[in-house]
């Protein structure tokens, strides 16, 4: 205390964690009024935390995680649209259930179109965001998203089969736009500057369209169909076992950052069926976590744990 003796602690390398714990104990002690330190964190390789943050970030920057991050960045800007349109559609469905006659109301019909708009334009939005993420012109991404969705495709027969507008959904759009992005960037390098403004977008759209309709959209279609089949079959046939597996692995996936790989799967299911049957199952993991934390809050005798849980519960309940 202020009237008592000073205590000097001599520290060696590797004791930063221990120092932090000791300072915490000292500050909590009723006999200590002032704690002063001349510890130089830099001497122990700690600095201001920026170096540690940078090293952790570099360690986690694996090609797989970076790829998942790119995919997540494509869909994150769409979240407000999903929320707004989804809530609007849900409210309208409740209103129509209560009074079916309102389905013919002009205002309800207009709002229903707004609630569906994000799905009608999803391929365009995904195309634009994919182009941005891969360093291409956003409008080229939107154009390629429109190409694979265009209703005129149903009038084209290729190798004895009619083309299907929108086949492959967002999976096909991502594949097509990634190829278009790399093609556009390469053309910018090889096309003379005086012709770049005209020739590069022309060649990008023309070549990418042929590749899209002949190769990439069929590949995306197969992937999309298998995703839809696998998801619906797993939930329908697997029952509680599927729920146990999906719910059990979800939070570890979030901790590792690989949960972002599920985003295009949810988007594809929304595009194909209008719902994603996986999300409620995965949400059970968060629900279970909130329930377990609530039990800990009431059972624990540690004030520190209570405080931590009380701070975390509100955001956990909101699904953050």
Residue pairs with C-beta under 8 A, 6 or more apart in sequence:
1 31
1 32
1 33
2 33
2 34
4 31
9 19
9 22
11 19
11 39
11 44
13 44
13 45
14 44
15 44
16 41
16 44
16 46
19 39
23 35
23 37
26 32
26 35
27 35
41 47
41 48
45 51
46 52
60 257
64 258
65 257
65 258
68 257
68 258
68 260
68 261
69 257
69 260
70 133
70 134
71 174
71 260
71 261
71 263
71 264
72 260
72 263
73 129
73 133
74 126
74 129
74 130
74 133
74 174
74 263
74 264
75 126
75 129
75 263
75 264
75 267
77 125
77 129
78 118
78 122
78 125
78 126
78 129
78 267
81 117
81 118
81 125
82 118
82 270
84 118
85 114
85 115
85 116
85 117
85 118
85 119
86 115
88 111
88 114
88 115
89 112
89 115
89 116
92 108
92 111
92 112
92 115
95 102
95 108
96 102
96 103
96 108
102 108
103 109
118 125
119 270
119 271
119 274
122 170
122 267
122 270
122 271
123 145
123 146
123 148
123 149
123 166
123 169
123 170
123 173
123 271
124 142
124 145
124 146
124 149
125 145
126 145
126 170
126 173
126 174
126 177
126 267
127 141
127 142
127 143
127 144
127 145
127 146
127 173
127 176
127 177
128 138
128 139
128 141
128 142
128 145
129 138
129 141
130 141
130 173
130 174
130 177
130 178
130 181
131 137
131 138
131 139
131 140
131 141
131 142
131 144
131 177
131 180
131 181
132 138
132 141
134 177
134 178
134 181
134 182
135 181
135 185
136 177
136 180
136 181
136 184
136 185
137 184
137 201
140 177
140 180
140 181
140 184
140 201
140 204
140 205
140 208
141 177
141 180
141 181
143 205
144 173
144 176
144 177
144 180
144 205
144 208
144 209
144 212
145 173
145 176
145 177
147 176
147 205
147 208
147 209
147 212
147 213
148 165
148 166
148 167
148 168
148 172
148 173
148 176
148 212
148 213
148 217
148 220
149 165
149 166
149 173
150 165
151 165
152 165
153 163
153 164
153 165
153 213
154 162
154 163
154 164
154 165
156 162
156 163
156 213
157 163
158 213
158 214
163 213
163 217
164 221
166 271
167 217
167 218
167 220
167 221
167 224
168 175
168 216
168 217
168 218
168 219
168 220
168 221
168 223
168 224
169 220
169 224
169 267
169 268
169 271
169 272
170 264
170 267
170 268
170 271
171 220
171 223
171 224
171 227
171 264
171 268
172 212
172 216
172 217
172 219
172 220
172 221
172 224
173 220
174 220
174 264
175 216
175 219
175 220
176 208
176 211
176 212
176 216
176 217
176 220
179 208
179 211
179 212
179 216
180 204
180 205
180 208
183 203
183 204
183 207
183 208
184 200
184 201
184 204
187 196
187 199
187 200
187 203
187 204
188 196
188 200
191 199
191 200
191 203
224 268
224 272
227 265
227 268
227 269
228 268
228 269
228 272
228 273
231 265
231 269
231 277
231 278
232 277
234 242
235 242
235 277
235 278
235 281
238 245
242 281
243 281
243 284
246 278
246 281
246 282
246 285
247 281
247 282
247 284
247 285
247 288
248 285
250 259
250 282
250 285
250 286
251 285
251 286
251 289
253 259
253 262
262 278
262 282
265 276
265 278
266 276
266 278
266 279
269 275
269 276
269 277
269 278
270 276
283 319
286 316
286 319
289 316
290 313
290 316
290 317
293 309
293 312
293 313
293 316
294 309
294 313
296 305
296 309
297 305
297 306
297 309
297 310
297 313
300 306
300 309
